[in-house]
């Protein structure tokens, strides 16, 4: 998704209305919980707390997302488990990995229909 494709229904099937940024892999809210020495193994630019603070808002720790995949309760990175969020680009159209408890039976049945449709027609 790009800002230039927000108004293109084919490119924007989730009807996103904005592009936003998300701190990743280190959430700003967990900045003070992180040990710079441990982070240095993966991110050598982090030497101490000051360089960790600089890293938090750098391009190396920012993920660009549409508003839906940032904050939506069913699709957003703030609401899903990592495996549920990162698998989304690879799912069959119409398949949902998360649902409200009261919608669980309906969503599971719909997911089974999606899988059946794709596995029986692709053989």
N, C-alpha and C positions, 0 to 999 in steps of 0.2 A: 504494500500500500504506500502510495506517495500522495503528497498534498495535491499534485496535479491530477490524480485519479479519483479523488473524493466524489466528484460529481458524475463519474462513469459507473452506471449500475452494474455493468459486466465486471469491471475491475473492483467494485466495492459491494460485494454481495451481503455484507453485514450492515450496510448503511451507516458506516462511520461518518462522523461529521467533523473530526479534527485529527491532527497528528500531535502526539504527545511524546514525552521522553520518560523513561523509567530507569532508575538506578539498577544496574546489573553488572556484575554479580553481587555487589555489596550495596545493600539498601542503606540509604542515608540514616535511617532510624537506628541502624546497628553499628554505626561508625565507632562509637565509644566502647562497643563490646568486642571489637576486633583487635587482635594482637599483630602489630606491624611486622614483628619478626616472622610470624607464621605466614603472613600475606606475601612477604618478600620472596618466598620460594616460588610462588606463581607469578607475582608481579614485582620484578626486581626494582622498579622505580619507587616502590614504597620502602623507605628507610626508617621512618619514625612516624610519630603521630602527625606532625605537620605535613609530611609528604602524603600520608594517608588522607588527610583532609583535602589536599589538592587533588588527589586521585578521584575522590568521590564524585566530583562534578566534571571530570574530564571525559573526553570521547571514549577512552578505554573502559569506562564504567557506565556508559549510557546506551540504552537500547531505545530505538525509535519505534513507536507503535502507534496504531490508530487508537482513538479513544475507546473503542469497543474492546480491543485486545489488551488495553491497559486497565480499564476499570469496570467492565461489565461483569455482573455476578456469575454468568455462565461461561464466559469466554476470556475474561481478563486475568492477567498475570497476578494481580493482587488477590484473586479469589480462588485460584486453582492450584492444585499440586503441580509441581514442576513437570512430571511426566504427562499430566493432562493438558498442560499449556503447550508444551513443545511438540506434541504429536499432532496438533490441530491442522497444520498445512498438509498432512499426509492422509487425513481421514476421507472416507467416501463422503460425497455431498449429502447432507442431511443427518449424518451421524453425530450424536452428542455424547461427550464423555462425562458430563456432569448434569445433575438435575436436582431440583428441590425434592425433598423427601416425599411431599404429597404428589409429585409428578413422576415418581420413580417407575411405577408399573407402566404407565403410558410411554415414557421415554425408552425403557428397556424393550417393550414390544416394537416400537418404531425402529429402534436400532437393529433388532432381529430382522425386520423387513428389509432394511437397507442392506444388511450383510447378505441375506438370502438373494436379493435382486442382483447384487454384484457377483456372487459366487455361482449362481445358476446360469447367468447369461454370459459369463466369461470363460466357461469350460471349453 
